[in-house]
């Protein structure tokens, strides 16, 4: 089997509500999505998606994916997509770094490999738990009242897991955390995500003030160096996501005891192939995981669900999905959707969901 054609689509995905990070430092209203269709000489077609969270969040942006695909396409054409390691190495040689640009190709190749084998991607990867995974909401609000409103909206949709965005103001953050904890329901999974919004001093101020609550904080500071510097000065469990980009990051976090949880975002780390190695590092060191689509449609959410299904149930806290946050559905209701706050692994071979091409508009590039 050989890759014969790559077709690239660009779609804007408007958010249902304006979304704030780091206490209002960053605002987002539309996501720039890239969809990739990979065709083969045996008639099997795979789909991938790359949707960074805007252009100002981390070093990744939609136009960069499409530029990266233009650079990598000549090195991908003619390869067997089922040999995902060969495709991975070809992309890494053609374009060092730029992992977010490689993720949609990796997804599409796994989709083809699963279809060719007649099994879902998770089964092909050796996992395949059918335990429904809780969906983590993303509570991008600024005040106590707004936070209550957003959490209530997600609870009405059945969500039990919530990622509450904080950062930027110590007193306000402490007040919001204590208010959310006062309203916590039994069985809730709550993560307080700072998105790099604290200095070391601010992080210690909030984490020390909330030690009696035993809550988990995600990415409290800008870098792994910052998080490591304060690690011995508080008792709160920590998750790392923005600073978890490469396998080297994962091994450092595990070796040095910088965090207790990995937040693996598939587009950021380069797709399933690279994410699976981070999963194994985490499991080998007793580190639990959240698995997340960086943003995007049901395709990106489904990819995250497949990786989550390869993680033992006890070690996977939740998956973060974006489909309930956007107003455009490119798959006509197909694929894993929210059922009582959970996603169920599809039984169809491969990814288990493909978009309606008509919903994507005209392609912006074709490589053959």
C-alpha positions as CSV (number, residue, x, y, z in Angstrom):
1,X,0.0,0.0,0.0
2,X,1.3,3.5,-1.0
3,X,0.3,7.0,-0.2
4,X,-0.8,8.6,-3.6
5,X,-2.4,11.9,-2.6
6,X,-2.7,14.4,0.3
7,X,-5.6,16.8,0.1
8,X,-5.6,19.7,2.6
9,X,-8.6,21.7,3.9
10,X,-8.8,24.8,6.0
11,X,-11.9,25.4,8.2
12,X,-12.6,28.0,10.8
13,X,-14.4,26.6,13.9
14,X,-16.2,29.4,15.8
15,X,-16.5,28.9,19.6
16,X,-19.9,28.9,21.2
17,X,-18.8,31.4,23.8
18,X,-15.7,33.6,24.0
19,X,-13.0,31.8,25.9
20,X,-10.4,33.3,28.3
21,X,-7.1,31.9,29.6
22,X,-4.9,32.9,32.5
23,X,-7.5,35.1,34.2
24,X,-8.3,37.0,31.0
25,X,-4.7,37.4,29.6
26,X,-5.7,35.6,26.4
27,X,-9.1,35.6,24.6
28,X,-10.2,33.2,21.8
29,X,-13.3,33.2,19.6
30,X,-12.4,31.0,16.6
31,X,-10.1,28.1,16.0
32,X,-8.1,27.6,12.8
33,X,-8.5,23.9,11.8
34,X,-6.6,21.9,9.1
35,X,-8.0,18.6,7.8
36,X,-5.9,16.2,5.8
37,X,-7.2,13.4,3.6
38,X,-4.6,10.8,2.7
39,X,-5.5,8.5,-0.2
40,X,-3.7,5.2,-1.2
41,X,-3.3,3.0,-4.2
42,X,-5.5,0.4,-2.6
43,X,-8.5,2.7,-2.2
44,X,-8.2,3.1,1.6
45,X,-8.5,6.7,2.7
46,X,-7.6,8.2,6.1
47,X,-8.4,11.5,7.7
48,X,-6.4,13.7,10.1
49,X,-6.9,17.0,11.8
50,X,-4.7,19.6,13.3
51,X,-6.3,22.4,15.3
52,X,-4.0,24.4,17.6
53,X,-5.7,26.6,20.3
54,X,-5.4,29.8,18.4
55,X,-2.2,31.6,17.5
56,X,-1.2,33.1,20.8
57,X,-1.4,30.2,23.3
58,X,1.8,28.2,22.4
59,X,4.2,28.1,19.5
60,X,1.7,26.4,17.1
61,X,-0.7,27.9,14.6
62,X,-3.0,26.8,11.8
63,X,-1.1,28.4,8.9
64,X,2.1,26.7,10.2
65,X,0.4,23.3,9.8
66,X,-0.4,24.0,6.1
67,X,3.1,25.3,5.4
68,X,4.6,22.2,7.1
69,X,2.5,19.9,5.0
70,X,3.7,21.6,1.8
71,X,7.3,20.9,3.0
72,X,6.7,17.3,4.1
73,X,4.4,16.1,1.3
74,X,7.2,15.1,-1.2
75,X,8.8,12.9,1.6
76,X,5.4,11.3,2.5
77,X,4.1,10.4,-0.9
78,X,4.9,6.8,-1.9
79,X,5.3,5.6,1.7
80,X,3.2,2.8,3.2
81,X,0.9,4.6,5.7
82,X,0.5,1.5,7.8
83,X,4.2,1.7,8.6
84,X,3.7,4.7,10.9
85,X,7.3,4.7,12.1
86,X,8.6,5.1,8.6
87,X,6.2,8.0,8.0
88,X,7.2,9.6,11.4
89,X,10.9,9.4,10.5
90,X,10.3,10.8,7.0
91,X,8.5,13.8,8.5
92,X,11.2,14.3,11.2
93,X,13.9,14.3,8.5
94,X,12.0,16.6,6.2
95,X,11.1,19.1,8.9
96,X,12.8,18.9,12.3
97,X,10.6,20.1,15.1
98,X,7.2,21.6,14.3
99,X,5.4,18.6,15.9
100,X,2.0,20.2,15.6
101,X,2.3,20.2,11.8
102,X,2.9,16.4,11.8
103,X,0.0,15.4,14.0
104,X,-2.7,15.3,11.3
105,X,-0.6,13.1,9.0
106,X,0.1,10.7,11.9
107,X,-3.7,10.5,12.7
108,X,-4.6,9.8,9.1
109,X,-2.0,7.0,8.8
110,X,-3.3,5.4,12.0
111,X,-6.8,5.7,10.5
112,X,-5.6,3.8,7.4
113,X,-3.7,1.2,9.4
114,X,-6.8,0.5,11.5
115,X,-9.1,0.2,8.5
116,X,-6.6,-2.1,6.8
117,X,-6.5,-4.3,9.9
118,X,-10.2,-4.2,10.4
119,X,-10.0,-2.9,14.0
120,X,-10.3,0.5,15.9
121,X,-7.0,2.4,16.3
122,X,-7.0,1.7,20.1
123,X,-7.1,-2.1,19.5
124,X,-4.4,-1.8,16.9
125,X,-2.2,0.0,19.4
126,X,-2.7,-2.9,21.8
127,X,-5.2,-1.3,24.2
128,X,-8.9,-0.8,23.5
129,X,-10.6,-0.3,26.9
130,X,-14.4,0.1,26.4
131,X,-14.8,1.9,29.7
132,X,-16.4,5.3,28.8
133,X,-14.0,8.1,29.5
134,X,-15.2,11.2,31.4
135,X,-15.1,14.4,29.3
136,X,-13.3,17.3,31.0
137,X,-15.0,20.6,30.4
138,X,-12.9,23.7,29.9
139,X,-14.0,26.5,32.1
140,X,-12.5,29.6,30.6
141,X,-13.9,32.3,32.9
142,X,-12.6,35.2,35.0
143,X,-14.9,35.7,38.0
144,X,-16.5,33.5,40.7
145,X,-20.0,34.1,39.2
146,X,-18.9,33.4,35.6
147,X,-17.1,30.2,36.8
148,X,-20.3,29.0,38.5
149,X,-22.3,29.7,35.4
150,X,-20.0,27.8,33.1
151,X,-19.7,24.8,35.4
152,X,-23.5,24.7,35.7
153,X,-23.8,24.7,31.9
154,X,-21.5,21.7,31.6
155,X,-23.2,19.8,34.5
156,X,-26.5,20.2,32.7
157,X,-24.8,18.3,29.8
158,X,-23.7,15.5,32.2
159,X,-20.1,16.5,32.7
160,X,-18.4,15.3,36.0
161,X,-14.9,16.5,35.0
162,X,-13.9,20.1,34.8
163,X,-10.7,22.0,33.9
164,X,-11.1,25.4,35.6
165,X,-8.8,28.1,34.1
166,X,-7.2,30.3,36.7
167,X,-4.0,32.4,36.9
168,X,-2.9,36.0,37.0
169,X,-4.3,37.2,40.3
170,X,-3.6,35.4,43.6
171,X,-6.5,36.7,45.7
172,X,-9.0,36.1,42.9
173,X,-7.6,32.6,42.1
174,X,-7.9,31.6,45.8
175,X,-11.4,32.8,46.0
176,X,-12.5,31.0,42.8
177,X,-10.8,27.7,43.9
178,X,-12.5,27.8,47.3
179,X,-15.9,28.6,45.7
180,X,-15.6,25.8,43.2
181,X,-14.6,23.3,45.9
182,X,-17.5,24.4,48.1
183,X,-19.8,23.3,45.2
184,X,-18.0,20.1,44.3
185,X,-20.2,17.1,43.8
186,X,-19.3,13.6,44.9
187,X,-17.3,12.0,42.1
188,X,-16.3,15.3,40.4
189,X,-12.9,15.4,38.8
190,X,-11.6,19.0,39.0
191,X,-8.3,20.3,37.7
192,X,-7.2,23.9,38.2
193,X,-5.3,24.9,35.0
194,X,-3.1,28.0,35.3
195,X,-1.8,27.8,31.7
196,X,1.6,29.2,32.8
197,X,-0.1,32.2,34.3
198,X,1.8,32.4,37.6
199,X,5.2,33.5,38.6
200,X,7.0,31.2,41.1
201,X,5.9,33.4,44.0
202,X,2.3,33.6,42.9
203,X,2.2,29.8,42.5
204,X,3.5,29.2,45.9
205,X,1.0,31.8,47.3
206,X,-2.0,30.1,45.9
207,X,-0.9,26.5,46.3
208,X,0.1,27.1,49.9
209,X,-3.2,28.8,50.7
210,X,-5.2,25.9,49.2
211,X,-3.2,23.0,50.7
212,X,-6.1,22.1,53.0
213,X,-8.2,21.4,49.9
214,X,-5.8,18.9,48.3
215,X,-6.6,20.1,44.8
216,X,-4.6,19.5,41.6
217,X,-2.9,22.3,39.6
218,X,-1.9,22.1,35.9
219,X,1.0,24.0,34.5
220,X,1.3,26.5,37.4
221,X,4.4,28.2,35.9
222,X,5.9,29.0,32.5
223,X,8.6,26.3,32.3
224,X,9.7,22.9,33.7
225,X,12.5,24.8,35.4
226,X,10.0,27.0,37.2
227,X,7.8,24.1,38.2
228,X,10.8,22.1,39.4
229,X,12.1,25.0,41.5
230,X,9.0,25.1,43.6
231,X,8.2,21.4,43.7
232,X,9.6,20.8,47.2
233,X,7.9,23.8,48.7
234,X,4.2,22.8,48.4
235,X,2.1,19.7,48.9
236,X,-0.3,20.0,45.9
237,X,-0.3,17.5,43.1
238,X,0.8,19.0,39.7
239,X,-0.1,18.1,36.1
240,X,2.1,19.3,33.2
241,X,0.8,20.0,29.7
242,X,2.2,23.0,27.9
243,X,5.7,22.0,29.0
244,X,5.1,18.4,27.9
245,X,6.0,18.6,24.2
246,X,8.8,16.0,23.5
247,X,9.8,12.6,24.8
248,X,12.7,14.3,26.5
249,X,10.3,16.5,28.5
250,X,8.4,13.4,29.6
251,X,11.5,11.6,30.8
252,X,12.8,14.6,32.6
253,X,9.5,15.1,34.4
254,X,9.4,11.4,35.4
255,X,13.1,11.3,36.4
256,X,13.1,14.5,38.5
257,X,9.7,14.1,40.0
258,X,8.4,17.4,38.7
259,X,4.8,16.4,38.3
260,X,2.4,13.6,39.3
261,X,0.2,13.8,36.2
262,X,0.8,14.2,32.4
263,X,-1.6,16.2,30.3
264,X,-0.9,14.7,26.9
265,X,-2.2,17.0,24.1
266,X,-2.0,15.1,20.9
267,X,-1.6,17.9,18.4
268,X,1.1,19.5,20.5
269,X,3.3,16.3,20.9
270,X,3.0,15.2,17.2
271,X,0.2,12.7,17.2
272,X,-0.5,9.2,18.5
273,X,2.9,7.7,17.6
274,X,4.9,10.1,19.8
275,X,2.2,10.3,22.5
276,X,2.2,6.5,23.0
277,X,5.9,6.8,24.1
278,X,4.9,9.4,26.7
279,X,2.1,7.2,27.9
280,X,4.6,4.4,28.5
281,X,7.0,6.6,30.4
282,X,4.1,7.8,32.6
283,X,3.0,4.2,33.3
284,X,6.5,3.1,34.1
285,X,6.8,5.8,36.7
286,X,3.4,5.8,38.3
287,X,2.3,9.0,36.6
288,X,-1.4,9.3,35.8
289,X,-2.8,11.0,32.7
290,X,-5.3,13.3,31.2
291,X,-5.5,12.9,27.4
292,X,-6.6,16.0,25.4
293,X,-7.3,17.2,21.9
294,X,-5.6,20.6,21.7
295,X,-8.7,21.8,20.1
296,X,-10.9,21.0,17.1
297,X,-13.7,18.8,15.9
298,X,-15.0,15.3,16.7
299,X,-12.0,13.9,14.7
300,X,-9.5,15.4,17.2
301,X,-11.6,14.3,20.1
302,X,-11.8,10.7,18.8
303,X,-8.1,10.5,18.3
304,X,-7.7,11.5,22.0
305,X,-10.2,8.9,23.0
306,X,-8.3,6.2,21.2
307,X,-5.1,7.0,23.1
308,X,-7.1,7.2,26.4
309,X,-8.4,3.7,25.7
310,X,-4.9,2.3,25.7
311,X,-4.3,3.6,29.2
312,X,-5.5,1.4,32.2
313,X,-8.7,2.8,33.5
314,X,-7.3,3.6,36.9
315,X,-4.5,5.8,35.4
316,X,-6.6,7.9,33.0
317,X,-8.5,10.7,34.7
318,X,-10.4,12.1,31.8
319,X,-10.3,13.2,28.1
320,X,-10.7,16.8,27.2
321,X,-12.9,17.3,24.1
322,X,-13.7,20.4,22.2
323,X,-16.8,19.5,20.2
324,X,-19.2,20.9,22.7
325,X,-17.4,24.3,22.5
326,X,-17.7,24.9,18.8
327,X,-20.7,25.8,16.6
328,X,-19.7,23.9,13.4
329,X,-20.1,20.1,13.1
330,X,-18.1,18.8,10.1
331,X,-19.2,15.2,10.6
332,X,-23.0,15.5,10.7
333,X,-23.4,14.1,14.2
334,X,-21.3,11.0,13.6
335,X,-18.5,9.8,15.9
336,X,-18.2,9.7,19.6
337,X,-20.5,12.3,21.2
338,X,-21.2,13.3,24.8
339,X,-23.4,10.7,26.5
340,X,-23.9,11.6,30.2
341,X,-20.6,13.4,30.3
342,X,-18.6,10.5,28.7
343,X,-17.2,9.4,25.4
344,X,-17.6,5.8,24.2
345,X,-14.9,4.2,21.9
346,X,-16.2,3.6,18.4
347,X,-16.2,0.0,17.2
348,X,-15.6,0.9,13.5
349,X,-12.2,0.2,12.1
350,X,-9.6,3.0,12.1
351,X,-10.4,6.3,13.6
352,X,-14.2,5.6,13.5
353,X,-15.3,8.9,12.1
354,X,-14.7,10.8,8.9
355,X,-15.9,14.3,7.9
356,X,-18.4,15.4,5.3
357,X,-16.1,16.7,2.6
358,X,-18.9,19.2,1.5
359,X,-18.7,20.7,5.0
360,X,-15.0,21.4,4.5
361,X,-15.3,23.6,1.4
362,X,-12.7,23.5,-1.4
363,X,-9.2,22.1,-0.7
364,X,-6.5,24.7,-0.2
365,X,-3.8,22.3,-1.5
366,X,-3.4,18.9,-3.2
367,X,-0.2,16.9,-3.3
368,X,0.2,13.9,-5.5
